[in-house]
Amino acid sequence: MAGLISLFPLISSLIRREVVGRYRGSLLGLFWSLLNPLFMLAVYTFIFGFVMKSRWQMPDQQNVPHSTGEFATILFCGLIVFQFFAEVVSLAPGLVTANSSYVKKVVFPIQVLPVVSAGAALFHAGVSLMVLLVFTYVVFGHIPITVLLAPVMFVPLVGVVLGIAWVLASIGVYFRDIGQIVAPLVTATLFLSPVFFQRTSLPIWLQPWLSLNPLAVPVESFRDVVIFGIQPDWMSLGYYTVVAIIVALLGYQFFQKTRTGFADVL
């Protein structure tokens, strides 16, 4: 994986091309990167905020009601993390097959494809974060200083996502149906993560099991520093970081060992 650092100029160039190319020819261009998350926010806010009357218990504020706007902002914060995860993981099974011409070029490092996908997703997450900060200021009246830790909360998640993406990108070459399996799993990951509900709303015996969801710790940590202005659970984040490093290393090694047969299959 150390070799990826030397490929940074290539990776940054491909990320720029990926972001620009995605909206090339569209009327609104990059503005779609704002509209898409806002549309999903509106839908989920209507369903969970108005129809199901879901509410969030603020830290250190017992039985204090909050507005639908506050709930929508809290919800949007979790959705940013999920959208990053979903974008990379959903595209991963088809990354190599969609760029089969690169496989036959011996000099092209195809292991950077998941990294480029993650970089483009991070760009969209950054745009959504800017929108979230505006919402946070309007709704809550201030932006907490802990928001400076927001990028740190994403670092271990990037490791987990890259590890998963490398594995899925490799499997996708040999088993094309993997994309059909991943789609419902990504959806399940959303609804089984603390995006729409709080961990404390679950039975005590069930709460530790929520940590097995790869989104649980990043969503809660990101929400703590961006919305609530409190320190994240550094111990949980530390354990998650160790797991992220292991997942990334194993995923990368798996990709490198299986890539030798790509050209034969494609």
C-alpha positions as CSV (number, residue, x, y, z in Angstrom):
1,M,0.0,0.0,0.0
2,A,3.0,2.3,0.5
3,G,3.3,2.5,-3.3
4,L,-0.1,4.3,-3.5
5,I,1.6,7.4,-2.0
6,S,4.0,7.6,-5.0
7,L,0.9,7.5,-7.3
8,F,-0.7,10.5,-5.7
9,P,-0.4,12.8,-8.8
10,L,-2.1,10.1,-10.9
11,I,-4.8,9.5,-8.3
12,S,-5.6,13.2,-7.9
13,S,-5.8,13.7,-11.7
14,L,-8.1,10.7,-12.0
15,I,-10.3,12.0,-9.2
16,R,-10.6,15.4,-10.8
17,R,-11.5,13.7,-14.1
18,E,-14.1,11.5,-12.3
19,V,-15.8,14.4,-10.6
20,V,-15.9,16.6,-13.7
21,G,-16.8,13.8,-16.0
22,R,-19.8,12.7,-14.0
23,Y,-21.6,16.0,-14.6
24,R,-20.2,16.9,-18.0
25,G,-23.0,17.7,-20.4
26,S,-25.7,18.1,-17.7
27,L,-27.5,21.4,-17.4
28,L,-26.8,22.0,-13.7
29,G,-23.3,20.4,-13.6
30,L,-21.8,20.1,-10.1
31,F,-24.9,21.6,-8.6
32,W,-26.3,18.0,-8.8
33,S,-23.9,17.1,-6.0
34,L,-26.0,19.5,-3.8
35,L,-29.4,18.5,-5.1
36,N,-29.1,14.8,-4.7
37,P,-28.4,14.7,-0.9
38,L,-30.9,17.5,-0.3
39,F,-33.6,15.5,-2.2
40,M,-32.9,12.5,0.0
41,L,-33.0,14.6,3.1
42,A,-36.4,16.0,2.2
43,V,-37.8,12.5,1.6
44,Y,-36.4,11.0,4.8
45,T,-37.4,14.1,6.9
46,F,-41.0,13.8,5.6
47,I,-41.2,10.1,6.4
48,F,-39.4,10.0,9.7
49,G,-40.0,13.6,10.9
50,F,-43.6,14.2,9.8
51,V,-45.2,10.8,9.3
52,M,-43.4,8.7,11.9
53,K,-42.8,11.7,14.3
54,S,-39.3,10.5,15.1
55,R,-37.4,12.7,17.6
56,W,-33.8,12.8,18.9
57,Q,-32.6,13.0,22.4
58,M,-30.0,15.8,22.7
59,P,-26.9,15.1,24.8
60,D,-27.4,16.4,28.4
61,Q,-31.0,17.6,27.6
62,Q,-33.5,15.3,29.1
63,N,-37.0,15.4,27.7
64,V,-36.3,18.6,25.8
65,P,-38.4,18.7,22.6
66,H,-36.8,19.9,19.3
67,S,-38.1,21.0,16.0
68,T,-38.3,19.1,12.8
69,G,-35.6,21.3,11.4
70,E,-33.2,20.1,14.1
71,F,-34.2,16.5,13.5
72,A,-33.6,17.0,9.7
73,T,-30.1,18.5,10.4
74,I,-29.2,15.6,12.6
75,L,-30.5,13.2,10.0
76,F,-28.6,14.9,7.2
77,C,-25.3,14.5,9.2
78,G,-25.7,10.7,9.3
79,L,-26.7,10.6,5.7
80,I,-23.5,12.2,4.6
81,V,-21.5,9.3,6.1
82,F,-23.8,6.8,4.6
83,Q,-23.7,8.4,1.1
84,F,-19.9,8.2,1.1
85,F,-20.0,4.5,2.1
86,A,-22.8,3.7,-0.4
87,E,-21.2,5.5,-3.3
88,V,-17.9,3.7,-3.1
89,V,-19.2,0.2,-2.1
90,S,-22.0,0.2,-4.7
91,L,-19.7,1.1,-7.6
92,A,-16.9,-1.2,-6.5
93,P,-18.1,-4.5,-8.1
94,G,-18.0,-2.9,-11.6
95,L,-14.9,-0.8,-11.2
96,V,-12.5,-3.2,-13.0
97,T,-15.0,-4.4,-15.6
98,A,-15.9,-0.8,-16.5
99,N,-12.3,0.0,-17.0
100,S,-11.2,-3.2,-18.7
101,S,-8.9,-1.3,-21.1
102,Y,-6.7,-0.4,-18.1
103,V,-6.3,-4.1,-17.2
104,K,-4.4,-4.8,-20.4
105,K,-2.0,-2.0,-19.9
106,V,0.8,-3.4,-17.9
107,V,2.0,0.0,-16.8
108,F,-1.3,1.1,-15.4
109,P,-1.8,0.5,-11.6
110,I,-5.4,-0.7,-11.5
111,Q,-5.3,-0.9,-7.7
112,V,-5.9,2.9,-7.7
113,L,-9.4,2.5,-9.1
114,P,-11.1,2.1,-5.7
115,V,-9.0,5.0,-4.4
116,V,-10.2,7.2,-7.2
117,S,-13.8,6.2,-6.5
118,A,-13.3,7.0,-2.8
119,G,-11.7,10.3,-3.6
120,A,-14.6,11.4,-5.7
121,A,-17.1,10.3,-3.0
122,L,-15.1,12.3,-0.5
123,F,-15.5,15.4,-2.7
124,H,-19.2,14.9,-2.6
125,A,-19.1,14.4,1.1
126,G,-17.2,17.7,1.5
127,V,-19.8,19.5,-0.6
128,S,-22.6,18.0,1.6
129,L,-20.7,19.0,4.7
130,M,-20.6,22.6,3.6
131,V,-24.4,22.5,3.2
132,L,-24.7,20.8,6.6
133,L,-22.8,23.6,8.3
134,V,-25.2,26.2,6.8
135,F,-28.1,24.1,8.1
136,T,-26.5,23.8,11.5
137,Y,-25.9,27.5,11.8
138,V,-29.4,28.4,10.7
139,V,-31.2,25.8,12.9
140,F,-29.0,25.7,16.0
141,G,-27.6,29.2,15.9
142,H,-23.9,28.3,15.9
143,I,-21.3,25.9,14.5
144,P,-19.4,24.1,17.2
145,I,-15.6,24.4,17.3
146,T,-15.4,20.6,17.3
147,V,-16.3,20.6,13.6
148,L,-12.6,20.9,13.0
149,L,-12.4,17.2,13.9
150,A,-14.9,16.2,11.2
151,P,-12.2,15.1,8.7
152,V,-10.5,13.0,11.4
153,M,-13.8,11.1,11.9
154,F,-13.7,10.1,8.2
155,V,-10.2,8.7,8.1
156,P,-10.9,5.3,9.6
157,L,-14.1,5.0,7.5
158,V,-12.0,5.5,4.4
159,G,-9.8,2.6,5.4
160,V,-12.8,0.3,5.9
161,V,-14.4,1.4,2.6
162,L,-11.2,1.0,0.6
163,G,-10.7,-2.5,2.0
164,I,-14.3,-3.5,1.1
165,A,-14.0,-1.9,-2.3
166,W,-10.8,-3.7,-3.2
167,V,-12.4,-7.0,-2.4
168,L,-15.6,-6.3,-4.2
169,A,-13.8,-4.9,-7.3
170,S,-11.8,-8.1,-7.6
171,I,-14.7,-10.5,-7.0
172,G,-16.8,-8.5,-9.5
173,V,-14.4,-9.5,-12.3
174,Y,-15.0,-13.2,-11.7
175,F,-18.6,-13.2,-10.3
176,R,-20.6,-10.5,-12.1
177,D,-23.7,-11.1,-9.9
178,I,-22.0,-9.6,-6.9
179,G,-23.4,-6.2,-7.8
180,Q,-26.9,-7.5,-7.4
181,I,-26.0,-8.8,-3.9
182,V,-24.3,-5.7,-2.8
183,A,-27.2,-3.3,-3.5
184,P,-29.6,-4.7,-0.9
185,L,-26.8,-5.1,1.6
186,V,-25.9,-1.4,1.3
187,T,-29.6,-0.6,2.0
188,A,-29.7,-2.9,5.0
189,T,-26.5,-1.2,6.3
190,L,-28.3,2.1,6.2
191,F,-31.4,1.0,8.2
192,L,-29.4,-1.0,10.6
193,S,-27.1,1.9,11.4
194,P,-27.7,4.8,13.9
195,V,-28.7,7.2,11.0
196,F,-32.4,7.2,11.8
197,F,-32.3,6.2,15.4
198,Q,-30.0,6.5,18.5
199,R,-28.1,3.6,19.9
200,T,-29.6,4.3,23.3
201,S,-33.1,3.7,21.9
202,L,-32.3,0.0,21.5
203,P,-32.4,-2.6,24.3
204,I,-29.2,-2.6,26.3
205,W,-28.3,-6.2,25.2
206,L,-28.6,-5.2,21.6
207,Q,-26.6,-2.0,21.7
208,P,-23.1,-3.6,21.5
209,W,-24.2,-5.5,18.4
210,L,-24.8,-2.3,16.6
211,S,-21.1,-1.6,16.6
212,L,-20.7,-4.5,14.1
213,N,-22.2,-2.2,11.5
214,P,-19.3,-0.5,9.7
215,L,-21.2,2.8,9.8
216,A,-22.1,2.9,13.5
217,V,-18.9,4.4,15.0
218,P,-18.3,6.9,12.1
219,V,-21.9,8.1,12.1
220,E,-22.0,8.7,15.8
221,S,-18.5,10.3,15.9
222,F,-19.3,12.6,13.0
223,R,-22.6,13.7,14.5
224,D,-20.9,14.4,17.9
225,V,-18.3,16.8,16.5
226,V,-20.4,18.5,13.8
227,I,-23.9,18.8,15.5
228,F,-23.6,18.3,19.2
229,G,-20.2,19.9,19.8
230,I,-18.9,17.1,22.0
231,Q,-15.8,14.9,21.9
232,P,-16.4,11.6,20.2
233,D,-15.8,8.2,22.0
234,W,-12.1,8.1,21.4
235,M,-11.8,4.5,22.6
236,S,-14.4,3.2,20.2
237,L,-12.8,5.3,17.4
238,G,-9.4,3.8,18.3
239,Y,-10.7,0.3,18.1
240,Y,-12.4,1.1,14.8
241,T,-9.2,2.6,13.4
242,V,-7.3,-0.6,14.2
243,V,-10.0,-2.7,12.4
244,A,-9.9,-0.2,9.5
245,I,-6.2,-0.7,9.0
246,I,-6.6,-4.4,9.0
247,V,-9.5,-4.4,6.6
248,A,-7.6,-2.0,4.2
249,L,-4.5,-4.1,4.3
250,L,-6.3,-7.4,3.8
251,G,-8.5,-5.9,1.0
252,Y,-5.4,-4.6,-0.8
253,Q,-3.6,-7.8,-0.6
254,F,-6.6,-9.8,-1.8
255,F,-6.9,-7.5,-4.8
256,Q,-3.2,-7.7,-5.7
257,K,-3.2,-11.5,-5.5
258,T,-6.3,-12.0,-7.6
259,R,-5.5,-9.3,-10.2
260,T,-3.2,-11.7,-12.2
261,G,-6.3,-13.4,-13.7
262,F,-8.2,-10.3,-14.6
263,A,-6.9,-10.2,-18.2
264,D,-7.9,-13.8,-18.9
265,V,-11.5,-13.2,-17.7
266,L,-12.0,-9.8,-19.4
